[in-house]
Amino acid sequence: LFFVSPGQINAQVPWNLSPGEVAVRIRRSFLEIPSQSFQLAAISPGIFTANSSGTGLGAVLHADTFQPVTAASPTAPNRRIAVFMTGLGATNPPAVSGQPAPTPAPTTVSSLLANVAGIPAPIEFSGLAPGFVGLYQVNLAVPSGTPSGNQDLTITINGVSSNTVTIPIQ
């Protein structure tokens, strides 16, 4: 468990669970909520967002300063950024449930494709974020020729695309 509040629970799904239907049961003291089932996929890429809704400004940092990419601090073509995600699947070496990723970080087994403003973006690293549990980091270069303004960013793995987020470009 990472976070618990009256309306939200953040937890890591154990790495060793197989894809398929999974039931989750929540119990606190003597109160038990009926189990809920969901389909667990081997991959399900999702880019984190600033507003936690899955849309809008992506959870993206300038790779050189580790400061957020925002309207007040946009990135630019040929600059490197770090994108934070979930759902990129297996890593090499395999991740350990509940343990922070070591340095050097495990890398994703499957290759990724990134697009900024519909332009392919070179990926320099895709794997677990060192020091974090279950958090993926994708480092990429903003393609030359990317127009200024808020531009769409998507990342695809094994033919499955992430949510679309925006990043401000100057």
Backbone as CSV, one residue per row, in Angstrom:
resi,resn,N_x,N_y,N_z,CA_x,CA_y,CA_z,C_x,C_y,C_z
1,LEU,0.841,-1.181,0.000,0.000,0.000,0.000,0.881,1.237,0.000
2,PHE,0.509,2.217,-0.836,1.249,3.471,-0.888,0.487,4.611,-0.237
3,PHE,-0.850,4.546,-0.349,-1.676,5.650,0.136,-3.075,5.126,0.366
4,VAL,-3.680,5.556,1.473,-5.056,5.175,1.776,-5.781,6.401,2.309
5,SER,-6.969,6.668,1.749,-7.834,7.737,2.245,-9.263,7.199,2.183
6,PRO,-10.240,7.945,2.679,-11.618,7.443,2.630,-12.112,7.123,1.217
7,GLY,-11.569,7.782,0.198,-12.071,7.536,-1.158,-11.077,6.940,-2.118
8,GLN,-9.868,6.583,-1.639,-8.846,6.119,-2.568,-7.849,5.214,-1.875
9,ILE,-7.431,4.167,-2.595,-6.359,3.293,-2.138,-5.370,3.150,-3.284
10,ASN,-4.111,3.453,-3.030,-3.051,3.234,-4.014,-2.222,2.055,-3.539
11,ALA,-2.120,1.039,-4.401,-1.385,-0.168,-4.048,-0.680,-0.706,-5.278
12,GLN,0.372,-1.465,-5.053,1.066,-2.110,-6.161,0.454,-3.476,-6.405
13,VAL,0.196,-3.789,-7.670,-0.218,-5.136,-8.048,1.056,-5.975,-8.069
14,PRO,1.095,-7.101,-7.376,2.321,-7.906,-7.344,2.776,-8.314,-8.748
15,TRP,4.078,-8.268,-8.959,4.649,-8.573,-10.275,4.357,-10.001,-10.731
16,ASN,4.179,-10.925,-9.811,4.033,-12.327,-10.190,2.602,-12.725,-10.537
17,LEU,1.643,-11.795,-10.510,0.275,-12.146,-10.912,0.209,-12.344,-12.414
18,SER,-0.508,-13.361,-12.839,-0.676,-13.623,-14.271,-1.837,-12.804,-14.810
19,PRO,-1.752,-12.426,-16.084,-2.880,-11.711,-16.703,-4.156,-12.545,-16.630
20,GLY,-5.281,-11.868,-16.516,-6.574,-12.529,-16.425,-7.432,-11.841,-15.391
21,GLU,-8.519,-12.499,-15.009,-9.427,-11.913,-14.024,-8.830,-12.020,-12.631
22,VAL,-8.863,-10.901,-11.922,-8.314,-10.817,-10.569,-9.388,-10.237,-9.659
23,ALA,-9.520,-10.799,-8.478,-10.472,-10.273,-7.493,-9.693,-9.542,-6.400
24,VAL,-10.209,-8.394,-6.017,-9.599,-7.598,-4.956,-10.583,-7.522,-3.799
25,ARG,-10.084,-7.774,-2.613,-10.906,-7.717,-1.412,-10.282,-6.709,-0.458
26,ILE,-11.110,-5.844,0.096,-10.641,-4.827,1.031,-11.285,-5.084,2.383
27,ARG,-10.433,-5.112,3.413,-10.935,-5.331,4.762,-10.205,-4.402,5.708
28,ARG,-10.977,-3.762,6.572,-10.419,-2.907,7.610,-11.073,-3.295,8.920
29,SER,-10.266,-3.767,9.835,-10.771,-4.279,11.108,-11.845,-5.320,10.827
30,PHE,-13.089,-5.034,11.234,-14.163,-6.001,11.038,-15.055,-5.652,9.850
31,LEU,-14.724,-4.585,9.144,-15.511,-4.159,7.982,-14.878,-4.716,6.714
32,GLU,-15.674,-5.441,5.948,-15.167,-5.986,4.690,-16.071,-5.541,3.554
33,ILE,-15.459,-5.015,2.512,-16.187,-4.580,1.324,-16.263,-5.765,0.375
34,PRO,-17.395,-5.993,-0.281,-17.477,-7.111,-1.228,-16.369,-7.019,-2.272
35,SER,-15.818,-8.168,-2.648,-14.704,-8.180,-3.599,-15.139,-7.614,-4.952
36,GLN,-14.199,-7.011,-5.627,-14.396,-6.458,-6.962,-13.436,-7.169,-7.900
37,SER,-13.897,-7.520,-9.086,-13.047,-8.190,-10.069,-12.686,-7.238,-11.191
38,PHE,-11.500,-7.435,-11.748,-11.074,-6.676,-12.915,-10.145,-7.537,-13.744
39,GLN,-9.960,-7.141,-14.998,-9.060,-7.846,-15.894,-7.666,-7.258,-15.764
40,LEU,-6.703,-8.102,-15.467,-5.313,-7.697,-15.370,-4.643,-8.004,-16.698
41,ALA,-4.067,-6.987,-17.323,-3.376,-7.151,-18.601,-1.876,-7.210,-18.364
42,ALA,-1.152,-7.882,-19.253,0.307,-7.941,-19.150,0.910,-6.558,-19.327
43,ILE,0.282,-5.745,-20.184,0.683,-4.353,-20.372,-0.564,-3.493,-20.482
44,SER,-0.475,-2.307,-19.967,-1.567,-1.332,-20.056,-0.966,0.042,-19.784
45,PRO,-0.279,0.612,-20.786,0.489,1.830,-20.544,-0.377,3.029,-20.195
46,GLY,0.042,3.738,-19.173,-0.645,4.949,-18.757,0.366,5.989,-18.313
47,ILE,0.260,7.183,-18.887,1.133,8.280,-18.491,0.446,9.024,-17.347
48,PHE,1.163,9.253,-16.271,0.621,10.018,-15.158,0.456,11.478,-15.577
49,THR,-0.524,12.148,-14.977,-0.806,13.537,-15.322,-0.757,14.426,-14.088
50,ALA,-0.548,15.709,-14.338,-0.440,16.677,-13.252,-1.713,16.760,-12.425
51,ASN,-2.871,16.585,-13.075,-4.143,16.696,-12.348,-4.701,15.340,-11.913
52,SER,-3.954,14.269,-12.114,-4.332,12.904,-11.710,-5.572,12.369,-12.404
53,SER,-6.004,12.996,-13.503,-7.206,12.533,-14.199,-6.896,11.657,-15.403
54,GLY,-5.627,11.614,-15.816,-5.262,10.863,-17.012,-5.317,11.701,-18.274
55,THR,-5.700,12.963,-18.150,-5.730,13.863,-19.300,-5.025,15.164,-18.925
56,GLY,-4.711,15.944,-19.937,-4.076,17.235,-19.692,-2.575,17.111,-19.600
57,LEU,-1.966,17.977,-18.821,-0.521,18.077,-18.683,0.060,16.779,-18.132
58,GLY,1.026,16.205,-18.864,1.657,14.966,-18.435,2.618,15.169,-17.282
59,ALA,2.846,14.111,-16.521,3.839,14.121,-15.439,5.207,13.921,-16.083
60,VAL,5.774,15.038,-16.520,6.995,15.036,-17.320,7.983,16.012,-16.691
61,LEU,9.248,15.592,-16.627,10.308,16.446,-16.088,11.326,16.781,-17.169
62,HIS,11.956,17.943,-17.027,13.135,18.254,-17.834,14.236,17.297,-17.369
63,ALA,14.862,16.577,-18.288,15.858,15.581,-17.901,17.108,16.210,-17.301
64,ASP,17.418,17.449,-17.666,18.649,18.067,-17.159,18.478,18.712,-15.786
65,THR,17.275,19.133,-15.433,17.066,19.815,-14.149,16.131,19.066,-13.204
66,PHE,15.413,18.073,-13.712,14.399,17.323,-12.960,13.274,18.215,-12.454
67,GLN,13.057,19.351,-13.115,11.946,20.246,-12.809,10.784,19.900,-13.738
68,PRO,9.539,20.110,-13.298,8.382,19.777,-14.146,8.343,20.608,-15.432
69,VAL,7.913,19.956,-16.496,7.625,20.654,-17.754,6.229,21.244,-17.600
70,THR,6.135,22.569,-17.647,4.867,23.275,-17.446,4.765,24.397,-18.466
71,ALA,3.632,25.076,-18.479,3.465,26.227,-19.370,4.501,27.303,-19.045
72,ALA,4.828,27.463,-17.772,5.826,28.458,-17.371,7.255,27.971,-17.612
73,SER,7.425,26.676,-17.783,8.746,26.081,-18.014,8.632,25.005,-19.085
74,PRO,8.375,25.426,-20.344,8.171,24.446,-21.417,9.478,23.772,-21.820
75,THR,9.356,22.688,-22.539,10.520,22.046,-23.128,10.652,22.564,-24.563
76,ALA,11.579,22.000,-25.317,11.823,22.473,-26.678,12.307,21.312,-27.537
77,PRO,12.222,21.459,-28.860,12.764,20.413,-29.729,14.224,20.115,-29.382
78,ASN,14.570,18.850,-29.483,15.908,18.322,-29.208,16.272,18.317,-27.728
79,ARG,15.355,18.684,-26.850,15.598,18.606,-25.403,15.145,17.243,-24.912
80,ARG,15.736,16.789,-23.834,15.398,15.492,-23.266,14.421,15.673,-22.104
81,ILE,13.455,14.753,-22.049,12.453,14.777,-20.994,12.317,13.383,-20.389
82,ALA,11.805,13.342,-19.166,11.512,12.086,-18.476,10.002,12.027,-18.256
83,VAL,9.386,10.943,-18.739,7.937,10.747,-18.658,7.681,9.644,-17.640
84,PHE,6.728,9.861,-16.730,6.446,8.868,-15.693,5.147,8.143,-15.991
85,MET,5.205,6.808,-15.894,4.134,5.941,-16.387,3.877,4.759,-15.463
86,THR,2.863,4.029,-15.849,2.538,2.750,-15.243,2.224,1.778,-16.377
87,GLY,2.226,0.486,-16.077,1.703,-0.514,-16.998,2.582,-0.919,-18.162
88,LEU,3.914,-0.821,-18.038,4.789,-1.191,-19.152,5.277,-2.633,-19.095
89,GLY,4.798,-3.397,-18.134,5.056,-4.837,-18.121,6.405,-5.245,-17.576
90,ALA,6.828,-6.422,-18.022,8.016,-7.084,-17.491,9.286,-6.261,-17.708
91,THR,10.234,-6.477,-16.794,11.524,-5.809,-16.880,12.658,-6.827,-16.817
92,ASN,13.828,-6.379,-17.223,15.032,-7.195,-17.142,16.098,-6.390,-16.411
93,PRO,16.546,-6.852,-15.236,16.090,-8.040,-14.536,14.678,-7.853,-13.995
94,PRO,14.033,-8.961,-13.631,12.663,-8.867,-13.118,12.582,-8.004,-11.857
95,ALA,11.500,-7.247,-11.753,11.260,-6.415,-10.571,10.824,-7.291,-9.405
96,VAL,11.021,-6.770,-8.199,10.620,-7.468,-6.977,9.464,-6.694,-6.359
97,SER,8.332,-7.359,-6.132,7.154,-6.699,-5.564,7.485,-6.009,-4.253
98,GLY,7.026,-4.756,-4.143,7.185,-3.999,-2.915,8.570,-3.409,-2.703
99,GLN,9.495,-3.650,-3.614,10.857,-3.157,-3.460,11.137,-2.014,-4.435
100,PRO,11.825,-0.982,-3.985,12.196,0.100,-4.905,13.130,-0.424,-5.991
101,ALA,13.033,0.164,-7.163,13.913,-0.218,-8.263,15.347,0.176,-7.918
102,PRO,16.293,-0.717,-8.185,17.697,-0.415,-7.888,18.316,0.479,-8.970
103,THR,19.554,0.844,-8.738,20.359,1.522,-9.753,21.516,0.597,-10.083
104,PRO,21.770,0.243,-11.333,21.014,0.666,-12.513,19.634,0.041,-12.530
105,ALA,18.712,0.767,-13.126,17.305,0.370,-13.111,17.026,-0.753,-14.111
106,PRO,16.101,-1.667,-13.744,15.646,-2.668,-14.703,14.983,-1.997,-15.905
107,THR,15.231,-2.504,-17.085,14.654,-1.941,-18.310,13.470,-2.779,-18.775
108,THR,12.580,-2.153,-19.540,11.415,-2.877,-20.050,11.872,-3.940,-21.048
109,VAL,11.168,-5.064,-21.043,11.478,-6.160,-21.954,11.024,-5.807,-23.370
110,SER,9.872,-5.193,-23.492,9.331,-4.824,-24.800,9.772,-3.421,-25.179
111,SER,9.927,-3.195,-26.481,10.313,-1.885,-26.992,9.112,-0.955,-27.039
112,LEU,9.383,0.323,-26.913,8.341,1.345,-26.924,8.517,2.259,-28.127
113,LEU,7.414,2.898,-28.498,7.410,3.954,-29.503,6.791,5.173,-28.852
114,ALA,7.363,6.344,-29.105,6.811,7.587,-28.570,6.533,8.539,-29.715
115,ASN,5.472,9.344,-29.560,5.128,10.374,-30.532,4.838,11.667,-29.800
116,VAL,5.451,12.741,-30.275,5.173,14.082,-29.780,4.653,14.873,-30.970
117,ALA,3.447,15.376,-30.872,2.798,16.110,-31.965,2.740,15.254,-33.223
118,GLY,2.592,13.934,-33.043,2.508,13.030,-34.184,3.850,12.706,-34.818
119,ILE,4.939,13.194,-34.234,6.286,12.960,-34.759,6.975,11.913,-33.884
120,PRO,7.560,10.865,-34.482,8.263,9.870,-33.673,9.385,10.510,-32.853
121,ALA,9.454,10.117,-31.579,10.457,10.658,-30.664,11.423,9.549,-30.259
122,PRO,12.734,9.799,-30.364,13.708,8.775,-29.977,13.664,8.499,-28.472
123,ILE,13.541,7.222,-28.124,13.527,6.809,-26.719,14.938,6.397,-26.327
124,GLU,15.410,6.964,-25.221,16.763,6.682,-24.750,16.785,5.684,-23.604
125,PHE,15.682,5.597,-22.851,15.588,4.661,-21.730,14.127,4.381,-21.462
126,SER,13.807,3.126,-21.185,12.475,2.766,-20.681,12.668,1.662,-19.658
127,GLY,12.224,1.947,-18.439,12.382,0.981,-17.363,11.803,1.530,-16.080
128,LEU,12.162,0.903,-14.984,11.669,1.345,-13.684,12.463,2.556,-13.218
129,ALA,11.770,3.480,-12.551,12.410,4.674,-12.004,13.191,4.273,-10.755
130,PRO,14.500,4.496,-10.738,15.307,4.091,-9.578,14.788,4.704,-8.276
131,GLY,14.703,3.858,-7.251,14.275,4.314,-5.937,12.776,4.301,-5.714
132,PHE,11.996,3.960,-6.735,10.536,3.943,-6.616,10.005,2.530,-6.812
133,VAL,8.846,2.253,-6.225,8.209,0.945,-6.351,7.178,0.999,-7.472
134,GLY,7.393,0.217,-8.518,6.392,0.071,-9.576,6.190,1.275,-10.471
135,LEU,7.066,2.254,-10.429,6.945,3.445,-11.262,7.896,3.318,-12.447
136,TYR,7.354,3.491,-13.660,8.172,3.446,-14.858,8.585,4.854,-15.261
137,GLN,9.760,4.927,-15.882,10.292,6.182,-16.408,10.706,5.943,-17.849
138,VAL,10.302,6.852,-18.725,10.703,6.791,-20.127,11.408,8.098,-20.449
139,ASN,12.678,7.992,-20.837,13.449,9.164,-21.224,13.455,9.248,-22.742
140,LEU,13.104,10.412,-23.259,13.077,10.588,-24.706,13.517,11.988,-25.079
141,ALA,13.845,12.147,-26.361,14.208,13.457,-26.894,13.009,14.000,-27.660
142,VAL,12.673,15.251,-27.399,11.591,15.904,-28.151,12.089,16.036,-29.593
143,PRO,11.328,15.540,-30.570,11.813,15.546,-31.954,12.049,16.962,-32.499
144,SER,13.090,17.093,-33.309,13.291,18.377,-33.981,12.103,18.595,-34.908
145,GLY,11.725,19.821,-35.061,10.564,20.134,-35.890,9.251,20.105,-35.140
146,THR,9.274,19.794,-33.845,8.041,19.820,-33.061,7.559,21.265,-32.946
147,PRO,6.312,21.544,-33.322,5.827,22.930,-33.237,5.654,23.394,-31.791
148,SER,5.675,24.700,-31.605,5.479,25.249,-30.272,4.010,25.152,-29.880
149,GLY,3.765,25.299,-28.573,2.415,25.189,-28.033,2.246,23.886,-27.288
150,ASN,1.038,23.628,-26.816,0.738,22.365,-26.127,0.613,21.262,-27.166
151,GLN,1.461,20.255,-27.056,1.485,19.173,-28.035,1.157,17.847,-27.362
152,ASP,0.532,16.959,-28.137,0.160,15.637,-27.636,1.378,14.730,-27.525
153,LEU,1.380,13.907,-26.476,2.397,12.883,-26.261,1.690,11.563,-26.019
154,THR,2.085,10.538,-26.770,1.606,9.173,-26.530,2.795,8.228,-26.580
155,ILE,2.668,7.138,-25.845,3.688,6.090,-25.852,2.973,4.775,-26.087
156,THR,3.544,3.974,-26.993,2.943,2.703,-27.393,3.912,1.567,-27.099
157,ILE,3.364,0.470,-26.577,4.151,-0.732,-26.316,3.345,-1.936,-26.794
158,ASN,3.964,-2.777,-27.585,3.303,-3.974,-28.143,1.968,-3.643,-28.798
159,GLY,1.894,-2.513,-29.474,0.673,-2.122,-30.177,-0.395,-1.505,-29.302
160,VAL,-0.147,-1.362,-28.001,-1.118,-0.768,-27.084,-0.656,0.648,-26.748
161,SER,-1.508,1.631,-27.046,-1.152,3.033,-26.817,-1.581,3.499,-25.431
162,SER,-0.803,4.412,-24.906,-1.131,5.051,-23.631,-2.232,6.062,-23.837
163,ASN,-2.640,6.652,-22.747,-3.488,7.835,-22.802,-2.686,8.947,-23.489
164,THR,-3.386,9.941,-24.020,-2.730,11.086,-24.639,-2.664,12.207,-23.618
165,VAL,-1.461,12.732,-23.407,-1.259,13.860,-22.511,-0.667,15.005,-23.318
166,THR,-0.596,16.183,-22.725,0.021,17.309,-23.407,1.311,17.705,-22.711
167,ILE,2.220,18.250,-23.529,3.430,18.853,-22.997,3.637,20.190,-23.692
168,PRO,3.943,21.241,-22.923,4.189,22.544,-23.520,5.559,22.591,-24.200
169,ILE,5.569,23.076,-25.443,6.785,23.197,-26.242,7.001,24.675,-26.549
170,GLN,8.244,25.149,-26.439,8.525,26.545,-26.809,9.109,26.618,-28.191
